[in-house]
Amino acid sequence: MLSGYTARFVGERVFVLGETEISYLFALDADARKISLDLLFAFELPCLVVTKGQDVPPELLAIAEAKKVPVLRTPLKTNEFYSRLKPFLEEVFAPAIALHGSLADVYGVGLLFQGRSGIGKSECVLDLVERGHRLVADDVVRVTRLGQDVLIGRGAEGHQHFMEIRGIGLIDIAALFGIRAVRQQKRIEVVVQLEDWTSAATYERTGLAGQEVDILGVQVPKVLVPLNPGKNITVVAEVVAMRHLLRYSGVDSAKQFNERLIARMQRKAQGPDPLRATREYLEEDYE
């Protein structure tokens, strides 16, 4: 850019001058340096950063002041400065949304519980905490998208790790169960939708037809759990987390069952197998 090639230069970004760029500017005569800097400041720059605490050419400061572009200086090396600044800017400017629900870490899987108000999301997460799992946020979950497909959930500012239990009121999970029962943030990996059971609805029975929900442009697996009296939703939530871990490792129970069923029907269609009876006898366990 400083040498005059601007075809691939994009403005409206933080411009960093490292040791190579500063050395190049000081190597130019005054007129060539001014031409190079005028070319740079022709673009819209939010700010300019000089790394390694280097001296800044006075012409650069003069043009920056005229253009009202802040010039910052850091003692960090260029690579270290990039490694610190990049994740910070990605988080600050990342797409974000606030969702109604409760977020828990169950066996290392981030489960986001959603459903109508009063259906039992908080009570379910409270039971999970009692069983050794961890609360991330209750009632309001602040979701931020990092990169293309990572959703990070946190509690709302000011009431992290507080939970409202109807009939009791607000409780402090960290104070009641200890610091092991909470965490500051967690990646959202599965949405558990709680809804009232109705005989008119059709629910998934095999798990072959997976559902997804769109959150900030990211498709997240969704599990619809109908609630009726006596249902142990806590155990169901643990199974949802463990099944997600199995699928992540390449094991899909519903798919495997379906493949075995199809293979068995194909064998029947091919006619009797003379060795089948012997094989089944040897496989039986009568002990």
Backbone bond lengths (Angstrom), bond angles and torsions (degrees), N, CA, C in turn:
res aa  C-N    CA-C-N  psi(-1)  N-CA   C-N-CA  omega(-1)  CA-C   N-CA-C  phi
1 M - - - 1.455 - - 1.536 110.70 -
2 L 1.308 117.63 -49.43 1.463 121.35 -178.15 1.525 111.99 -65.93
3 S 1.336 117.24 -23.85 1.458 120.40 -179.87 1.520 112.67 -82.89
4 G 1.332 117.33 -6.78 1.462 120.09 175.70 1.507 115.07 116.48
5 Y 1.344 119.40 -9.19 1.459 121.29 179.55 1.530 108.87 -88.81
6 T 1.338 116.40 113.48 1.471 121.37 -175.50 1.521 113.42 -120.50
7 A 1.337 117.76 7.53 1.464 120.18 -174.14 1.527 112.32 -61.11
8 R 1.322 117.57 -34.80 1.466 121.13 -176.55 1.530 112.26 -110.41
9 F 1.313 116.62 13.02 1.466 119.59 -179.86 1.526 109.49 -84.88
10 V 1.325 116.02 134.63 1.459 121.98 -179.71 1.520 108.77 -116.05
11 G 1.323 116.90 126.50 1.457 121.36 178.27 1.514 111.97 -80.43
12 E 1.317 115.21 -171.36 1.464 123.20 179.51 1.525 112.05 58.87
13 R 1.322 116.23 32.47 1.452 122.47 176.18 1.521 109.50 -133.56
14 V 1.328 115.62 155.41 1.459 120.32 176.09 1.528 108.59 -65.27
15 F 1.327 115.93 125.79 1.462 120.38 -179.07 1.522 108.33 -103.62
16 V 1.324 116.43 127.74 1.455 122.39 -175.79 1.525 109.64 -112.01
17 L 1.332 115.10 129.86 1.457 121.13 176.51 1.526 108.51 -107.97
18 G 1.311 115.66 113.42 1.455 120.64 177.77 1.510 111.19 -93.48
19 E 1.305 115.49 -166.57 1.461 120.38 -177.10 1.521 111.94 -64.33
20 T 1.325 116.39 -37.41 1.471 119.88 179.99 1.521 111.14 -64.48
21 E 1.334 117.22 -45.34 1.471 121.14 -177.64 1.529 111.08 -66.90
22 I 1.339 116.86 -43.36 1.472 119.54 -179.89 1.530 110.80 -65.41
23 S 1.318 116.57 -41.24 1.474 120.11 178.15 1.525 110.52 -62.16
24 Y 1.343 115.70 -39.27 1.464 119.49 179.18 1.528 110.83 -63.78
25 L 1.333 117.44 -42.56 1.465 120.37 -179.88 1.525 111.69 -63.80
26 F 1.333 117.19 -43.04 1.463 120.16 179.86 1.527 111.75 -69.06
27 A 1.330 117.28 -22.41 1.462 120.50 179.59 1.530 111.73 -77.13
28 L 1.328 117.72 -17.54 1.467 121.57 -179.82 1.523 110.50 -82.48
29 D 1.327 116.44 154.75 1.471 118.77 172.00 1.521 108.80 -76.07
30 A 1.297 117.81 170.82 1.467 122.71 -172.52 1.525 111.99 -58.22
31 D 1.342 117.30 -43.46 1.461 119.95 -177.75 1.529 111.25 -67.75
32 A 1.341 116.80 -44.91 1.467 120.29 -179.77 1.527 110.37 -65.60
33 R 1.347 116.57 -36.38 1.465 120.07 178.68 1.525 110.84 -64.35
34 K 1.321 116.88 -41.26 1.472 120.33 179.25 1.523 111.19 -65.34
35 I 1.331 117.65 -40.08 1.466 120.97 178.57 1.527 109.86 -63.09
36 S 1.323 116.11 -43.94 1.471 120.17 -179.57 1.523 111.48 -63.43
37 L 1.334 116.92 -43.03 1.465 120.54 -179.31 1.528 111.64 -70.95
38 D 1.317 117.72 -36.63 1.470 120.20 176.33 1.529 110.36 -61.93
39 L 1.316 116.28 -37.80 1.462 120.77 177.76 1.520 110.56 -64.71
40 L 1.349 116.95 -40.76 1.461 121.33 179.46 1.523 111.43 -65.74
41 F 1.331 116.90 -47.30 1.463 120.59 -174.82 1.527 113.02 -81.29
42 A 1.333 116.48 2.56 1.468 118.93 171.84 1.520 110.74 -71.11
43 F 1.337 116.18 -19.88 1.459 121.32 177.02 1.531 109.49 -90.69
44 E 1.333 115.15 155.84 1.461 120.75 176.27 1.524 109.04 -77.11
45 L 1.325 116.80 113.40 1.462 121.94 -179.00 1.530 109.16 -116.19
46 P 1.329 118.16 125.65 1.471 119.46 177.25 1.518 111.87 -67.58
47 C 1.335 117.25 -36.12 1.457 122.02 175.87 1.517 108.95 -167.94
48 L 1.321 114.72 168.25 1.460 120.85 179.16 1.523 107.59 -130.34
49 V 1.339 117.53 133.22 1.463 122.88 -176.02 1.520 109.29 -119.57
50 V 1.336 115.54 131.62 1.460 122.15 175.86 1.530 107.59 -108.51
51 T 1.313 117.01 123.89 1.463 121.37 -176.06 1.531 111.45 -93.92
52 K 1.342 115.63 168.84 1.465 125.24 176.94 1.532 112.84 61.99
53 G 1.329 117.22 19.61 1.466 121.27 176.34 1.514 114.09 60.70
54 Q 1.322 117.52 31.71 1.463 121.37 -174.74 1.524 111.93 -76.06
55 D 1.325 114.76 156.29 1.462 120.41 173.20 1.518 109.19 -68.74
56 V 1.329 115.48 146.34 1.463 121.19 -176.31 1.529 108.65 -109.37
57 P 1.333 117.66 133.27 1.465 119.54 177.80 1.532 110.89 -56.72
58 P 1.332 118.80 135.17 1.464 120.56 -179.13 1.526 113.21 -59.97
59 E 1.338 117.12 -30.73 1.464 119.46 178.37 1.532 111.17 -63.97
60 L 1.313 115.60 -35.89 1.472 119.59 178.83 1.521 110.62 -64.72
61 L 1.344 116.36 -43.98 1.462 119.80 179.86 1.522 111.32 -64.52
62 A 1.320 116.33 -37.56 1.469 119.67 -179.08 1.522 111.53 -66.84
63 I 1.330 116.73 -44.28 1.468 120.01 179.77 1.528 110.25 -68.43
64 A 1.332 116.98 -40.15 1.464 120.48 179.37 1.527 110.97 -62.37
65 E 1.322 117.11 -39.99 1.469 119.79 178.35 1.517 111.07 -66.03
66 A 1.327 116.15 -39.34 1.465 119.66 178.74 1.525 111.61 -66.79
67 K 1.330 116.70 -35.55 1.466 121.58 -179.82 1.526 112.48 -87.55
68 K 1.361 116.34 -4.46 1.468 122.06 -178.53 1.539 111.58 59.76
69 V 1.338 114.63 44.29 1.461 121.41 176.62 1.533 108.14 -107.46
70 P 1.329 118.73 119.51 1.470 120.04 179.48 1.527 111.27 -63.86
71 V 1.330 115.72 138.56 1.464 121.81 175.06 1.529 107.46 -114.86
72 L 1.322 115.86 120.52 1.461 122.23 -178.27 1.518 109.61 -113.25
73 R 1.347 115.12 152.94 1.462 119.18 178.60 1.524 109.01 -132.90
74 T 1.328 115.75 136.49 1.460 121.42 -178.57 1.523 109.73 -129.79
75 P 1.336 117.72 145.29 1.470 119.67 176.48 1.527 112.75 -77.00
76 L 1.330 117.81 -8.92 1.464 121.34 -177.97 1.523 111.06 -69.48
77 K 1.337 114.94 150.52 1.457 119.62 171.47 1.522 109.08 -70.48
78 T 1.328 115.72 160.61 1.465 119.97 -174.17 1.524 111.82 -59.84
79 N 1.331 118.25 -46.26 1.465 120.76 -178.99 1.518 111.55 -62.66
80 E 1.333 116.97 -42.55 1.466 120.06 179.84 1.518 111.02 -67.12
81 F 1.326 116.29 -38.12 1.464 119.74 177.89 1.522 110.99 -62.75
82 Y 1.328 117.04 -44.23 1.466 121.13 177.67 1.534 110.78 -60.87
83 S 1.337 116.58 -45.35 1.464 120.26 -176.49 1.522 111.79 -63.94
84 R 1.339 117.62 -27.67 1.464 120.37 177.95 1.528 112.26 -86.80
85 L 1.322 115.67 -38.58 1.468 119.20 -174.81 1.518 112.47 -74.82
86 K 1.341 117.35 -39.42 1.457 120.80 -173.49 1.530 113.06 -58.84
87 P 1.363 120.03 -53.22 1.467 118.03 179.19 1.520 113.17 -64.16
88 F 1.335 117.36 -31.44 1.464 120.08 178.41 1.524 110.83 -64.69
89 L 1.329 117.01 -48.15 1.458 120.39 -179.63 1.526 111.64 -66.76
90 E 1.342 116.63 -37.52 1.459 119.82 178.36 1.525 111.03 -61.18
91 E 1.319 116.70 -38.45 1.464 119.84 -179.55 1.518 111.65 -74.22
92 V 1.327 117.01 -41.72 1.463 120.75 -177.55 1.526 111.34 -64.87
93 F 1.329 116.66 -41.62 1.460 120.93 -175.34 1.525 112.99 -99.76
94 A 1.320 117.51 9.55 1.461 120.49 -179.95 1.522 110.91 -70.91
95 P 1.342 117.93 147.54 1.471 120.46 174.39 1.524 109.99 -60.18
96 A 1.322 116.92 139.88 1.462 120.98 -176.99 1.514 110.55 -142.07
97 I 1.325 115.03 156.02 1.461 121.33 179.50 1.531 108.42 -154.30
98 A 1.318 116.60 152.82 1.465 121.47 175.41 1.524 108.49 -106.03
99 L 1.333 117.29 127.61 1.453 122.64 -178.33 1.521 110.36 -117.55
100 H 1.321 115.38 146.41 1.463 120.53 174.68 1.522 108.48 -84.61
101 G 1.329 116.48 121.91 1.455 120.13 -178.83 1.516 110.86 164.63
102 S 1.308 115.44 -171.86 1.464 122.49 178.52 1.523 108.41 -130.54
103 L 1.331 115.94 136.03 1.462 121.47 -177.01 1.524 109.43 -116.55
104 A 1.334 116.36 129.78 1.460 121.36 -179.15 1.527 109.86 -135.08
105 D 1.318 114.63 151.44 1.462 122.20 174.30 1.523 106.81 -98.47
106 V 1.329 116.28 109.91 1.462 122.15 -177.67 1.527 108.28 -117.86
107 Y 1.313 117.05 111.05 1.471 122.54 -176.36 1.528 111.64 55.15
108 G 1.330 116.72 33.12 1.455 120.06 -179.98 1.510 114.62 83.66
109 V 1.329 118.24 2.35 1.467 123.16 179.41 1.527 108.59 -106.21
110 G 1.322 116.48 130.45 1.454 120.67 178.94 1.519 110.83 -81.71
111 L 1.340 117.05 110.60 1.461 122.46 179.14 1.523 109.01 -105.02
112 L 1.324 116.20 122.56 1.459 121.89 176.48 1.521 108.35 -101.36
113 F 1.325 116.91 111.73 1.462 122.26 -179.61 1.520 109.22 -90.35
114 Q 1.336 115.52 125.93 1.456 121.04 178.37 1.522 109.71 -129.91
115 G 1.304 115.52 161.90 1.456 121.72 -178.52 1.510 109.64 157.06
116 R 1.322 115.21 174.88 1.465 119.22 -178.01 1.531 110.58 -62.83
117 S 1.313 115.55 158.43 1.454 120.88 178.50 1.521 110.35 -62.90
118 G 1.334 117.12 130.45 1.451 122.45 178.42 1.510 115.21 88.53
119 I 1.326 118.88 4.33 1.461 120.14 -177.05 1.531 111.77 -78.07
120 G 1.340 117.96 -18.92 1.461 119.73 176.62 1.516 115.13 119.18
121 K 1.323 117.89 22.65 1.470 120.24 -179.98 1.528 111.03 -63.78
122 S 1.331 115.82 -48.75 1.463 119.48 -177.48 1.525 111.36 -65.66
123 E 1.331 116.92 -40.18 1.461 120.12 179.42 1.520 111.22 -63.47
124 C 1.339 116.32 -38.01 1.466 120.36 178.22 1.520 110.48 -63.69
125 V 1.343 116.82 -46.28 1.464 120.40 -179.69 1.526 110.34 -66.41
126 L 1.345 117.31 -37.01 1.459 120.22 177.26 1.526 110.94 -61.10
127 D 1.315 116.78 -41.24 1.469 120.53 177.21 1.526 110.59 -65.12
128 L 1.333 117.16 -37.33 1.464 120.64 177.42 1.520 111.03 -64.16
129 V 1.336 116.49 -40.90 1.467 120.41 177.23 1.527 110.37 -61.56
130 E 1.335 116.45 -40.70 1.463 121.26 178.59 1.526 110.94 -61.90
131 R 1.332 116.73 -29.19 1.471 121.66 -179.15 1.531 111.92 -89.42
132 G 1.339 117.16 6.39 1.459 119.80 174.16 1.505 115.81 104.94
133 H 1.331 117.80 1.30 1.459 120.40 178.37 1.531 109.89 -88.59
134 R 1.324 118.21 -176.90 1.465 120.41 -168.63 1.527 112.19 -127.73
135 L 1.320 114.64 138.93 1.462 121.63 176.54 1.522 109.91 -87.77
136 V 1.321 115.66 136.71 1.463 121.33 173.88 1.526 109.94 -106.40
137 A 1.332 116.91 -50.54 1.464 120.56 -178.62 1.519 109.18 -157.65
138 D 1.325 114.95 149.39 1.465 120.69 178.04 1.510 109.71 -129.66
139 D 1.318 115.18 142.70 1.462 124.70 176.25 1.529 112.55 76.92
140 V 1.344 117.61 -60.49 1.467 121.30 178.92 1.521 108.79 -121.43
141 V 1.314 116.53 122.68 1.464 122.26 179.75 1.523 108.27 -115.09
142 R 1.305 116.37 120.00 1.467 121.85 176.19 1.525 108.29 -86.74
143 V 1.329 115.99 117.63 1.466 121.53 -175.23 1.527 109.13 -109.83
144 T 1.317 116.25 130.07 1.458 122.74 177.99 1.519 108.97 -123.55
145 R 1.332 115.92 135.54 1.462 119.89 177.35 1.522 109.32 -95.35
146 L 1.321 115.12 122.94 1.456 121.59 175.75 1.518 108.88 -107.75
147 G 1.311 117.26 128.74 1.462 120.32 -176.05 1.516 110.33 66.68
148 Q 1.331 116.06 -142.42 1.454 121.20 -176.65 1.519 113.98 -97.81
149 D 1.345 118.57 -25.10 1.467 117.83 -171.04 1.524 114.26 -144.31
150 V 1.312 118.50 17.76 1.462 121.24 179.74 1.524 109.44 -109.75
151 L 1.335 115.85 121.78 1.458 121.97 178.29 1.528 108.56 -110.53
152 I 1.320 116.28 122.19 1.455 122.38 -179.76 1.517 108.71 -109.12
153 G 1.336 116.35 126.45 1.452 121.60 179.12 1.520 111.61 -106.83
154 R 1.346 115.84 139.48 1.460 122.60 178.09 1.516 108.90 -137.91
155 G 1.321 115.19 165.94 1.444 120.21 174.75 1.518 111.06 -78.21
156 A 1.319 116.57 158.32 1.460 121.26 178.03 1.522 110.05 -68.48
157 E 1.305 115.94 149.49 1.467 121.21 -179.03 1.519 110.59 -60.23
158 G 1.314 116.21 128.78 1.458 120.03 173.53 1.510 115.36 102.06
159 H 1.343 118.86 -26.70 1.459 118.18 179.08 1.530 111.96 -137.25
160 Q 1.343 114.48 42.77 1.454 119.26 174.06 1.529 110.12 -64.95
161 H 1.327 114.52 138.24 1.467 122.91 174.50 1.520 113.34 67.61
162 F 1.334 116.43 13.07 1.454 120.06 168.11 1.525 108.30 -97.74
163 M 1.311 115.82 145.28 1.455 120.70 -177.21 1.521 109.70 -134.16
164 E 1.335 114.47 139.93 1.465 119.54 177.66 1.527 109.33 -99.93
165 I 1.317 115.98 120.83 1.457 122.00 176.48 1.522 107.39 -113.44
166 R 1.335 115.75 118.35 1.465 119.29 -177.65 1.535 110.99 -60.33
167 G 1.323 115.06 131.36 1.455 121.06 -177.79 1.511 112.98 95.38
168 I 1.352 116.55 -20.71 1.466 121.07 178.81 1.520 110.86 -112.40
169 G 1.336 115.37 -46.48 1.452 120.51 -177.71 1.508 111.14 111.25
170 L 1.338 116.63 -154.13 1.451 122.07 -177.81 1.530 110.55 -82.22
171 I 1.326 115.37 136.58 1.461 120.77 176.33 1.522 108.30 -130.33
172 D 1.328 115.31 148.22 1.462 122.58 178.89 1.533 107.74 -98.15
173 I 1.335 115.99 106.32 1.467 120.82 -175.81 1.527 111.28 -63.35
174 A 1.337 117.38 -41.24 1.468 120.05 -178.97 1.523 111.21 -64.22
175 A 1.341 117.12 -37.28 1.463 120.13 -179.80 1.522 111.32 -73.35
176 L 1.337 117.39 -36.10 1.459 120.77 -177.39 1.528 112.93 -78.06
177 F 1.331 116.76 -44.06 1.467 121.00 -172.23 1.524 113.42 -108.81
178 G 1.320 117.45 -5.64 1.454 119.79 -179.44 1.517 112.52 94.42
179 I 1.312 115.39 165.88 1.461 120.63 -175.45 1.523 112.01 -66.02
180 R 1.337 118.42 -22.14 1.464 121.24 179.34 1.518 112.11 -66.33
181 A 1.345 117.73 -16.96 1.460 121.48 -174.01 1.520 113.08 -89.56
182 V 1.326 118.07 -0.91 1.462 120.43 -177.26 1.526 109.97 -133.53
183 R 1.301 115.53 160.74 1.454 121.88 169.76 1.517 108.95 -147.08
184 Q 1.330 116.66 156.65 1.461 121.45 -171.16 1.521 112.71 -75.84
185 Q 1.310 117.61 -35.41 1.457 121.30 -178.09 1.516 109.28 -155.38
186 K 1.345 115.43 162.01 1.474 120.30 179.37 1.513 108.55 -158.83
187 R 1.326 114.80 144.12 1.462 119.79 174.53 1.524 109.85 -69.66
188 I 1.329 116.52 134.30 1.462 121.86 178.21 1.523 108.07 -85.36
189 E 1.347 116.25 118.81 1.460 120.37 -174.88 1.523 113.18 -117.13
190 V 1.323 117.84 -27.48 1.459 121.71 178.73 1.528 108.44 -142.20
191 V 1.340 116.37 137.23 1.463 122.02 173.01 1.525 107.94 -100.51
192 V 1.326 116.63 123.87 1.461 122.68 177.32 1.525 107.43 -104.87
193 Q 1.319 115.54 106.93 1.464 121.67 -178.17 1.525 109.60 -91.78
194 L 1.317 116.85 114.95 1.457 121.88 178.27 1.521 109.61 -95.04
195 E 1.338 116.13 131.92 1.459 118.92 177.68 1.528 109.50 -146.80
196 D 1.309 115.54 159.29 1.460 120.79 179.56 1.526 110.04 -69.66
197 W 1.327 115.37 134.52 1.456 119.86 179.58 1.522 110.31 -70.54
198 T 1.326 115.01 139.18 1.450 120.86 175.19 1.521 108.70 -140.61
199 S 1.318 116.10 140.75 1.462 120.16 -178.15 1.519 112.56 -69.22
200 A 1.323 116.54 -17.92 1.464 119.64 -178.71 1.520 112.61 -79.52
201 A 1.326 117.29 -18.44 1.468 120.59 -176.87 1.521 111.07 -86.92
202 T 1.319 115.34 156.77 1.464 122.41 176.30 1.520 108.73 -110.80
203 Y 1.323 116.85 123.79 1.454 121.25 -176.58 1.521 110.77 -112.01
204 E 1.318 115.05 153.71 1.457 121.59 -179.82 1.530 109.56 -65.67
205 R 1.344 115.76 131.27 1.467 120.44 -177.21 1.531 112.71 -111.23
206 T 1.313 117.65 -25.90 1.464 119.67 -175.08 1.533 113.10 -108.21
207 G 1.312 117.50 -27.58 1.460 119.69 -177.15 1.513 113.53 88.08
208 L 1.334 116.99 6.23 1.462 120.05 179.27 1.526 112.04 -77.10
209 A 1.318 115.99 -35.23 1.473 120.42 -178.86 1.519 108.82 -94.01
210 G 1.305 116.05 85.27 1.463 120.48 -178.32 1.519 111.69 -71.91
211 Q 1.331 115.58 144.50 1.455 121.38 177.39 1.525 109.49 -105.75
212 E 1.326 115.32 156.30 1.458 121.26 177.27 1.521 109.12 -137.51
213 V 1.321 115.31 156.60 1.457 121.25 176.00 1.526 107.63 -130.36
214 D 1.319 115.12 143.49 1.468 120.70 -178.15 1.524 109.84 -91.76
215 I 1.334 116.59 123.03 1.457 122.74 174.81 1.521 108.07 -128.27
216 L 1.316 116.44 111.40 1.461 122.54 -179.95 1.526 111.89 54.87
217 G 1.326 116.00 37.43 1.456 120.76 178.33 1.511 115.25 82.08
218 V 1.329 117.67 4.93 1.465 122.27 178.81 1.524 108.82 -108.74
219 Q 1.332 116.64 129.89 1.458 121.43 178.50 1.528 109.35 -84.23
220 V 1.339 115.68 117.80 1.463 121.81 -177.26 1.520 108.82 -113.51
221 P 1.343 118.38 133.13 1.472 120.06 176.55 1.523 111.18 -56.37
222 K 1.344 114.55 140.12 1.464 120.28 -177.71 1.522 109.42 -127.06
223 V 1.333 114.99 135.06 1.461 121.55 177.71 1.528 107.32 -119.15
224 L 1.324 116.03 122.30 1.468 121.29 178.87 1.520 108.83 -95.05
225 V 1.334 115.94 119.48 1.461 121.28 -177.07 1.529 109.14 -116.06
226 P 1.348 118.22 109.63 1.465 120.41 175.89 1.524 110.61 -76.95
227 L 1.318 115.98 137.57 1.459 120.77 -177.78 1.524 110.92 -105.61
228 N 1.322 115.47 133.29 1.464 121.76 171.98 1.522 108.03 -140.00
229 P 1.333 119.11 163.86 1.466 121.38 -175.12 1.531 112.25 -56.10
230 G 1.332 115.35 133.66 1.457 121.30 176.66 1.511 114.86 88.88
231 K 1.314 118.74 -3.06 1.455 120.53 -177.92 1.528 110.04 -75.90
232 N 1.329 117.26 131.61 1.463 122.36 -179.54 1.523 108.38 -88.90
233 I 1.326 115.78 86.99 1.451 120.62 -174.59 1.529 111.06 -69.36
234 T 1.336 117.34 -26.71 1.464 120.05 -179.33 1.530 110.97 -64.81
235 V 1.322 116.29 -46.35 1.469 120.16 178.39 1.522 109.98 -64.34
236 V 1.328 116.54 -39.32 1.464 120.24 177.82 1.531 110.07 -59.88
237 A 1.338 116.82 -42.46 1.461 120.77 179.39 1.525 111.02 -62.92
238 E 1.322 117.26 -40.54 1.458 120.10 177.92 1.532 110.88 -63.97
239 V 1.324 116.56 -39.26 1.465 120.41 178.36 1.531 110.23 -66.14
240 V 1.319 117.61 -38.71 1.469 121.01 177.18 1.531 109.87 -59.08
241 A 1.340 116.46 -44.26 1.467 120.07 179.63 1.524 111.31 -65.26
242 M 1.348 117.29 -45.02 1.463 120.00 -179.34 1.522 111.57 -66.21
243 R 1.334 117.17 -36.97 1.463 119.16 177.93 1.523 110.59 -65.25
244 H 1.339 116.23 -37.44 1.467 119.26 177.76 1.530 110.33 -62.86
245 L 1.337 116.69 -41.20 1.462 120.14 177.88 1.523 111.15 -63.52
246 L 1.339 116.63 -39.83 1.459 119.98 177.57 1.529 111.40 -62.95
247 R 1.316 116.26 -46.06 1.466 119.68 179.62 1.520 110.94 -64.00
248 Y 1.324 116.29 -36.23 1.459 120.16 178.84 1.530 110.54 -63.82
249 S 1.336 116.55 -31.65 1.465 120.61 178.74 1.525 112.28 -88.13
250 G 1.345 117.37 2.57 1.460 120.77 175.41 1.506 115.55 99.16
251 V 1.335 118.05 9.74 1.465 121.81 -179.78 1.523 108.93 -108.88
252 D 1.339 116.14 116.22 1.465 121.88 178.14 1.527 107.59 -118.18
253 S 1.335 116.50 102.97 1.462 121.16 -174.08 1.519 112.22 -61.20
254 A 1.342 117.35 -44.17 1.460 120.58 -178.60 1.522 110.94 -63.54
255 K 1.322 116.84 -40.98 1.463 120.68 179.88 1.520 110.99 -67.10
256 Q 1.339 116.13 -41.38 1.463 119.23 179.40 1.523 111.30 -64.44
257 F 1.339 116.95 -42.18 1.460 120.56 178.06 1.514 110.66 -61.54
258 N 1.327 116.71 -43.19 1.460 120.85 -179.91 1.525 111.11 -63.65
259 E 1.321 117.62 -40.34 1.466 120.95 179.70 1.528 111.08 -66.25
260 R 1.331 117.55 -40.05 1.468 120.35 178.14 1.524 110.93 -65.99
261 L 1.330 116.67 -38.78 1.460 120.38 179.28 1.526 110.82 -65.09
262 I 1.316 117.26 -42.83 1.466 121.05 178.57 1.527 110.48 -64.55
263 A 1.327 116.10 -41.98 1.471 119.32 179.72 1.529 110.90 -63.45
264 R 1.319 117.42 -37.78 1.463 120.32 179.33 1.525 110.71 -67.05
265 M 1.314 117.77 -41.56 1.470 120.71 178.85 1.522 110.55 -64.90
266 Q 1.335 116.70 -36.22 1.461 119.62 178.50 1.522 111.05 -67.03
267 R 1.327 117.20 -38.11 1.470 120.13 178.46 1.530 110.63 -65.53
268 K 1.328 117.23 -39.42 1.468 120.06 178.02 1.519 111.18 -64.85
269 A 1.300 115.51 -36.68 1.467 119.10 -179.11 1.525 111.78 -68.70
270 Q 1.322 117.53 -23.09 1.462 121.55 -178.94 1.528 112.66 -82.79
271 G 1.336 117.68 -7.01 1.456 120.24 178.72 1.516 112.01 103.00
272 P 1.354 117.38 175.34 1.468 121.72 -176.64 1.526 112.02 -67.13
273 D 1.304 115.26 146.00 1.466 122.31 178.12 1.532 107.47 -107.88
274 P 1.337 119.35 117.78 1.478 120.90 -176.61 1.523 113.07 -62.84
275 L 1.307 118.71 -24.92 1.462 121.21 -179.18 1.515 112.54 -94.91
276 R 1.334 116.58 -2.80 1.452 119.14 -175.04 1.519 112.19 -64.44
277 A 1.342 117.54 -44.17 1.462 120.85 -178.16 1.525 111.08 -61.08
278 T 1.347 116.12 -42.49 1.464 119.37 178.52 1.525 111.37 -64.16
279 R 1.331 116.41 -42.62 1.465 120.10 -179.22 1.525 111.35 -64.32
280 E 1.332 116.49 -42.76 1.458 119.83 179.03 1.522 111.19 -65.30
281 Y 1.326 117.29 -36.52 1.482 120.26 179.16 1.532 109.83 -64.20
282 L 1.336 115.60 -43.04 1.463 118.91 -178.37 1.529 111.77 -68.96
283 E 1.338 117.11 -27.83 1.443 121.04 -179.38 1.507 113.59 -81.99
284 E 1.354 117.47 -18.07 1.455 120.83 -178.83 1.529 110.29 -71.09
285 D 1.308 114.54 148.06 1.461 121.35 177.08 1.520 108.58 -121.55
286 Y 1.341 115.27 107.26 1.472 119.65 -177.23 1.543 111.66 -100.34
287 E 1.322 116.76 4.80 1.478 119.72 -177.67 1.529 110.10 -67.60
